[in-house]
Amino acid sequence: MLQSEIKIENIVPGKNLSDMLVTGEIDALLTAQVPLPYIKRVPQIKRLFSDPRQVEAEHFRRTGIFPIMHVMVIHEVFYRRHHPWVAQSLYKALLESKRPCIEAIYQMTRSIQCFRGRVSTLKASES
């Protein structure tokens, strides 16, 4: 249950979140894409933190927890009344979906290290 001061409503047809942010109809926007008014440097649109990477690093140093980028939610009624197993299943599915991404990062890191080694070898042979 949300606190009474939190209001959720649908956007009126024909409006968009970026325009609503610029006009002040909404106070903030949390989205995966950078809002167009921010890209266009509309003066009243700015990040919550001027240096988000520094804030993330400080949060991690303080808590040991990496700041979230995405949130998954399960409706409480759905979970409690009908499918109490869904939370664990969703968690396992997300872990499994992360595995190929982690492997790709390791492969890329290995490729970069290999490339750097070859560049170093080429530079040494040129000397």
C-alpha positions as CSV (number, residue, x, y, z in Angstrom):
1,M,0.0,0.0,0.0
2,L,1.4,3.4,-1.0
3,Q,1.5,6.3,1.4
4,S,-1.4,8.7,0.9
5,E,0.8,11.5,-0.5
6,I,2.0,9.3,-3.4
7,K,-0.3,9.7,-6.4
8,I,-0.2,7.4,-9.4
9,E,-2.1,8.1,-12.5
10,N,-2.0,7.4,-16.2
11,I,-0.7,10.0,-18.7
12,V,-3.4,11.8,-20.6
13,P,-3.3,10.7,-24.3
14,G,-1.2,13.0,-26.4
15,K,1.2,13.9,-23.5
16,N,4.7,12.5,-22.9
17,L,6.9,12.3,-19.8
18,S,9.6,14.5,-21.2
19,D,7.2,17.4,-21.9
20,M,5.6,16.9,-18.5
21,L,9.0,17.1,-16.9
22,V,9.9,20.4,-18.7
23,T,6.5,22.0,-17.9
24,G,6.8,20.9,-14.2
25,E,3.7,18.6,-14.3
26,I,6.0,15.9,-12.9
27,D,8.9,16.6,-10.5
28,A,11.2,13.8,-11.6
29,L,11.6,11.0,-14.1
30,L,13.3,7.6,-13.6
31,T,13.8,5.9,-17.0
32,A,16.2,3.7,-18.8
33,Q,16.6,6.2,-21.6
34,V,18.0,9.7,-21.1
35,P,15.1,12.1,-21.6
36,L,15.4,14.2,-24.7
37,P,15.2,17.6,-22.8
38,Y,18.3,16.5,-20.9
39,I,20.1,15.7,-24.2
40,K,19.0,19.1,-25.6
41,R,20.3,20.8,-22.4
42,V,16.9,22.3,-21.5
43,P,18.0,24.5,-18.5
44,Q,15.5,23.4,-15.9
45,I,16.3,19.7,-16.6
46,K,19.2,18.2,-14.6
47,R,20.4,15.0,-13.0
48,L,19.5,14.4,-9.3
49,F,23.3,14.2,-8.6
50,S,25.8,16.3,-10.5
51,D,28.4,13.4,-10.5
52,P,26.3,10.1,-10.3
53,R,29.3,7.8,-10.7
54,Q,31.0,9.4,-7.7
55,V,27.7,9.0,-5.7
56,E,27.5,5.4,-6.8
57,A,31.1,4.7,-5.8
58,E,30.6,6.3,-2.4
59,H,27.4,4.4,-1.8
60,F,29.2,1.1,-2.6
61,R,32.1,2.1,-0.3
62,R,29.7,2.9,2.5
63,T,27.3,-0.1,2.1
64,G,29.0,-2.7,0.0
65,I,25.9,-2.7,-2.2
66,F,26.1,-1.7,-5.8
67,P,23.3,0.8,-6.6
68,I,20.4,-0.7,-8.5
69,M,19.8,-0.1,-12.1
70,H,16.5,-2.0,-12.6
71,V,13.7,-3.1,-10.3
72,M,11.5,-6.1,-10.6
73,V,8.3,-6.2,-8.5
74,I,5.7,-8.8,-7.8
75,H,2.2,-7.8,-6.9
76,E,1.7,-8.8,-3.3
77,V,-1.7,-10.3,-3.8
78,F,-0.4,-12.4,-6.7
79,Y,2.5,-13.6,-4.6
80,R,0.8,-14.3,-1.3
81,R,-2.6,-15.7,-2.5
82,H,-1.8,-17.5,-5.7
83,H,1.9,-18.2,-6.4
84,P,4.2,-18.1,-3.4
85,W,6.9,-19.8,-5.5
86,V,7.1,-17.0,-8.0
87,A,9.7,-14.9,-6.2
88,Q,12.3,-17.6,-6.0
89,S,11.6,-18.7,-9.6
90,L,12.0,-15.1,-10.8
91,Y,15.2,-14.7,-8.9
92,K,16.6,-17.9,-10.4
93,A,15.6,-16.9,-13.9
94,L,17.3,-13.5,-13.5
95,L,20.5,-15.1,-12.3
96,E,20.4,-17.5,-15.2
97,S,19.9,-14.7,-17.7
98,K,22.8,-12.8,-16.2
99,R,25.2,-15.7,-16.7
100,P,25.8,-15.3,-20.5
101,C,26.4,-11.5,-20.0
102,I,29.0,-12.2,-17.3
103,E,30.7,-14.7,-19.6
104,A,30.7,-12.2,-22.4
105,I,32.4,-9.6,-20.2
106,Y,35.1,-12.2,-19.3
107,Q,35.6,-13.1,-22.9
108,M,35.9,-9.4,-23.9
109,T,38.4,-8.8,-21.0
110,R,40.5,-11.7,-22.2
111,S,40.3,-10.4,-25.8
112,I,41.4,-6.9,-24.7
113,Q,44.3,-8.4,-22.7
114,C,45.3,-10.5,-25.7
115,F,45.2,-7.5,-28.0
116,R,47.3,-5.4,-25.5
117,G,49.8,-8.2,-25.4
118,R,50.0,-8.3,-29.2
119,V,50.4,-4.5,-29.4
120,S,53.2,-4.6,-26.9
121,T,54.9,-7.4,-28.9
122,L,54.6,-5.4,-32.1
123,K,55.9,-2.2,-30.5
124,A,58.9,-4.2,-29.0
125,S,59.6,-5.7,-32.5
126,E,59.6,-2.2,-34.0
127,S,62.3,-1.0,-31.6
